[in-house]
Amino acid sequence: MTDNPNKRHPLLSFVTDLVEAISNLRAQKVRTLLTALGIVFGVGSVIGMLSIGAGAREQSLRFIERLGVRNVLVDSRPAATREELQQRRRVSPGLSERDVRVLEANIDALETLSPRRFLHPARVLPKPTGAMPEMFGVRASYELIHDLHPIEGRFLTLEDDNTSASVCVLGLNAKIGMFGYGNATGKYVKVNDTWLRVIGVLAELVSNPNAGGRSIDRNNVIYVPINTFRYRFWDTSSFLKDELDGVDLRLKAGADSVAAAKIVTAILASSHRDAEDFTVTIPAALLAQQKRTQTIFTYVMVAIAAISLLVGGIGIMNIVLATVMERTREIGVRRALGARRRDILRQFLIESIVISVSGGLLGVGFGIFLSWVIAEAAEWSTIVTTPSVVVAFCVSVLVGVVFGIYPASRAASIDPIEALRYE
């Protein structure tokens, strides 16, 4: 009980009120804990939601960046039926080597490109322990376009392509599935009826959710020179496909990828007579769009999680109002002994802040634990960032201040004479 607060230093008065606030809250442990739970769950939810958003953003942006912000990707659209193919062929020859030559001659911003062909093998030896690897026929420039890094041997070369060499480069999962964890360079792989010598193994890549309309594990791929693909392999479904499955272009540094993509689209639309049998993807535009989408997504999740903080703030207001009613006589005694209104205001406001700060600290721990549980149970990527922790904790303190002002003001405005008569 404060008997003459006017003679005390403000810092000493604050410390005294803080000690008294903690003592009063400890006297009502269960009620205080239940009140703080709203803040705990609110802060934990905000941190958890932000960690999910940060993890999703990091994963998607990393994938798009690996596609190459200087790249433009052209994919053919295979016909679903023979009738659809016949209708297309009346106006369009489909994506072909002729398109590659036209693009090379007319795209000023072009640094390099690689046509791409795809095959799902019927047989592969050694027999993979997991899923059947896919096969891509590409040029040597594909390595630069997609920033590939061999960890064994080398990638394909122009000479390999010119001589239609029976060589291949394996993705990491394809290599492990066929040869285990030992060195695979120099060994042989049989794809359908053709033997290929392994000349390299690539470092692990971010999985590609879409490649020419197909779900592809980029680490479970066999790369061969495109001329080797053309002369040594036959795709039984090729009658429904174009000559090429895609063309990947890399632009010069500083080039406008959106403008270049418009030129690519115009050239192909003209030669294909608007058959709409191809798609053009711009990773740079996807990157910008993904950032905007993730920002909106994060705001929405935080707004939803902030409702818990609002509920926690209402709980604080309710408990402090109840405390004011229970301690009306105490307030009258303090006022009679010389305590000012601001002293009463500070005392009850500090109690609100103590509840919100303790709830915020517990909420930070709960939020980090929640993020870990989500990552382990749902196998989602979650990232707890320092800004998310700081923001969630600061908001919890702000909630304590805002929702504690009204009850504290009510306490400070109580008439001391009426308070002393209160039973």
N, C-alpha and C positions, 0 to 999 in steps of 0.2 A: 504494500500500500504506500503510495507516494504522499508524504505529508507536507512538503513545501517545494514544489517543483520550480518555483520562480527563482530560487537561489542556486539552481544547478546549471552546470554547463550543458548546452544542447546535446553534445555527444554523450555525456553521462546520462542525461534523461533518456536518450534513445536506447542506450545499452540497458538501462534499468527497465524500460518498457519492453525491450526484446526478451530479457530474462523472464519478466512477468508473463509475457505472451506465451512463451514456451511452456512455462509452468501451468498456465491456465489450460493450454491445449493438451498437455500431458494428463491433466486431471480428467479430461474427457477423451480418452484414447480411441475408443471405438468410433465415436461420432466424428472425431477429427480424421481418422483413417478413412471412413466411408466418404467424407467430404473430399479428401485428397484424391480418392480413386478416380473421380471425374477428370481431374487434371492429369493423373498418371496415364489413363487410357487415351486422353486427348493428345498429349505429347507423344506417347508411343505410337498412336495411329498416324500422326503427322510425319514422324520420322520413318515409320514403316512404308507409308505411301510414297514419300519422297525417295526412299531407297529403291523401291520397285521402279519408279519412273526413271531414276538415274541409271539403274542397271539396264533397263530396256533401251534407254537412249544410247548408252555406251555401246551396247551390243549391235544395235541397228546402224548406228553411225559408223562403227568400226567396219561393218560389212560393206556399207555403201562406199566408204573411203577406199576399201580394198578393191572395189570394182573400178576405182580410178576416177577422180574428179575431172581428169582431162580426157576421159574416154567417152565415146558414143557407141552404143551397142545396137546392132541391127539383128533382128531375129526373124526367120521365116515363120509363117503360120501354116502348118501342114493342113491339108484338106482332110475333112472327117470322112468323106465318102468318095467313091469313084466319080459320082455324078457332080459333086462339088468341084473336084479336080478338073473335070472336063470343061465345066463352065469357066473356071479360072484360065485354063490354057487357051481358050478362045481369044483372050485379051492379053494375057500375061505369061511370059516364059518362066516366071518364078525367080527366086533369088539365085543368081548364077555367077560364074567367073566373069562373065561380061560386065555385071554390075560392079565387081571388084575393080576391073580396069577403068570403068567410067569414073568411079569414085576416086581412084588414084590420080586420074588426070584432071579432075575438076574441083577437088577440095583443096583450096590454097592453104588452109590452116592444118592440113594433115601432116603428121610426123611419120606415122607408119600404120599399117593395118594388117589384119590376119583373117582370111576366111576360116570358117569353122564347120566341120562335119561331125556328126554324132552317130554312134552305133552302140546298141545294147548287145553284147556278144552272146551267142548261144552256148559256147563252151570256152572255158579258160583253164589252162594248166600252167603251173600247179593249181589244183582246185582250191579256191579261196575258202578260208574258215568262216568268213562272214558273207555279206551280200556280194553279189556278182559285180565286179568293177565295170564302169562304163568306159567307152573309148572315144577319144576326140582326135580328129585329124586337124592339125593346125600348122601354121608357119613358125619359123624360128622367132619372129617378132612377137609372138604371143607371150613370150617370157617377159618382155619389156612392158607390153600393154597391161598385163595383170600383175606385174611386180612379183614374179615367181622367184624363189630362192632354192636352188638345189643344195641338199645337205650331203648328197653322195653324187659323184660324177658331174655331169653337165646336162644342160637342156639341149634340145634339137638345134641343128645348125642349117644354114642355107644349103650346104653341100649334102646333108642328109636328105633334104627335100628334093634337090635337083637329081640325085641318084636314086630316089625312091628306096632309100636304105631300109632294111628290115630291123629297125631299132625302135626303142620306146623309152619313155620316161614315166616313172610311176609316182602317183600320189602316195602320201605316207601310209594311209590305211590300206591301200591296195598292196603296197610292199609288205606290210606286216601280215596281211591276210594270206599272202602267198608264200613269203619267205621267212616270216617271223621277224625277230629283231636283229638278225645278222646282216652283214653287208650283201646287198642284192646286185650291185654293179657287176656286169660281166656275165650274169646268169641269163637264162632264156625263159621266155613266156610264150605259150602257144595260145593264140586267140583265134577261135574257130579252127581254121586249117592252116594258119600261118604262124611260123616261129619268129619271135622278135627278141633281139638281144637288148637287155636292160643297160642303158648308158647313164642313167641318173635317177635320183629319188628326190622329190621336193619336200621342203619344210612344210609343217602343218599350216593349213589355210582355214580362213573363216568359211563356214558352210554357206553355200549359195542356195537360197530358197527357190530360185527360178532361173533356169537356163534354157532358153528356147521353149518355155512352157512346161519344162520338166523339173521335177524335184531332183536335185543333184547334190551328192556329197562330193565336194571338190577334192577331198582327200582320198576318195576311192575311184580314181580315174587313171586310165592309161592313155598317155599322149603319144601320137605317132605323127611323122611328117604327113602333110596333107596329100602329097603325091603318092606316098605309100598307101594311104587310106584309099585313094582313088583307084589304084591299080591292083591292090591285093585283097580288098574287102568288098563284100556285096551285102547291102542291107535289104532283107526280104520285104521290108515295108517301104522301100524307096519309091515305089510307083505312086505313092500318095504324097511324096515329099518333093521339095525343090532340090536342085543340084547342090545347094549349100544350105546348111541349117542356120548359119548366121555369119555376120561380118563384124569384127571388133575393130574400132578405129581409135587411135590415140592422137590427140591434137598437140600442136606445138604449145610451148609454155606461153601463157598469157592470152591464148585464143579464147574466144567466146563460145563455149560449148553449146549454148542454146541456139545461137545464130548458126553455128556449123550444123547442128542437128536439123535445123529448118532447111538448110541447103541439101543435106543428105536425103531428107524426106521428099523434097521437091524433085530431086533427080530420080529417085526410085519410083515415085508416083508417076512421073512422066514415062519412064521406060516400062512400067508395069500397067500403064493405062488405068490408074486409080482402081486396081483390082483389090486393094487393101489386103494383100497377102503377106504383109510384113509389119513389124513393129519397130519403133526406134525408142531406145531408152537412154536417158541422160542422167548418169549418176550424180552430177553436180546439182541438177535441178531436184533430184530425189533427196539429196543431202539437205538442201535448203528447206524443202517441204517437210522432211522428217523432223528437222529442228523446230519448225513452227508447230507441227502436230504434237510433238512431245512437250513443248512449252504449254500448249493448251491443255493437254492431258494432265500435266503436273498441276496446273492451276485448279482443274476440276477435282483431282484427288485431294489436294490440300484443302479445298473448300469443304469437301465432304468430311474430311478428318477434323476440320476446325469446329464442326458442330459439337464434337465431343468436348472440346475446350469450352464452348459456350455453355454446355450443360454443366461442366465442372464449375464455371464461374457462377452460374445460378445457385449451385450447391453451396459455394462459399458465401454468397449473399445470404442464403437461407440460414446457414449455421451461425453466422455472425449476428444476424438479426435476433435469432433465438438467444444467443449469448447476451446480447444487450438487454433483453427482457429479463433474463435470469439475474443479471448483475445490476439492475436498476438502483437498488439500495447502495451498492458499492460505489456506483457513480455519484450518487448524492453525497456520500461521505467524503469522497475525494474532492468534490466541488466545495463542500463546506470547509475543508482544510486548505483551500486555496488553489486547487488545480484549475487551470483555464480550459476553455472549450477545446483549444488546439491540442492540449495535453491529452484530453479524452479522445479526440479525433485520432491523434497519433497512436495511442495505445491500441485501439481496435483495428486501425488500418494495418499496423504491424502484424497483428494476428492473421489478418487476411493474407498478407504477403508471405508470412511464414508457411501457411498452408500451401500457397501456390508454389513457393520455391522448393519446399520439400517434395511436393507432388511432381514438380518439374524435373527434379533430380532423379526421382524414382522412375518417372516417365522416360527419361533419356535411356536409362538402363533397360527398361521394358521395350523401348523402340529398337534398340540394338539387338536385343534377344529376339524380338519379333521378326526382324529382317533376317536373322540367321535361320530361324525356324522356317520361314518362307523359302529361303534359298535351298535348304536341305530337303524339305518335304515336297515342294512343288518343282524343284530343280530349275528355279528361275534365277537369273542373275540379279543380285541386289547390291547396291553400293551405298553405304552410309557416309554421307559427306559432312564435313565440319560445318558448312553453312546451314545445312538442314537441322543439325543439333542445336546450333546457336539460335537460329530463328525460332524453333519450337520452344526452347527454354525461355527465351526473351518474351515470347507471346504468352507463355504460362504466367510469368511474373506480371506482365501487363494486365492479364485477366484478373489476377489477385488484387491489383491496385484499383482497376476500374470497378469491379464488382464489390470491392470493400469500401469504396467511398461512401455509398449511400447508407449502409448500416452504421459506419463510423460517424457520419453526420447526424444520424438519428440519435446516437448515443451522446454526442456533444451538445445537442439542442435540448436535452432533457432538463427540465427545471429542477434545481437542486432541492428545493423545499418539497415539491411533489415526490421527488425521488426518495427523500428520507421517510416520507409517509408510506411508500410503496411496500406492500407485504408480498 
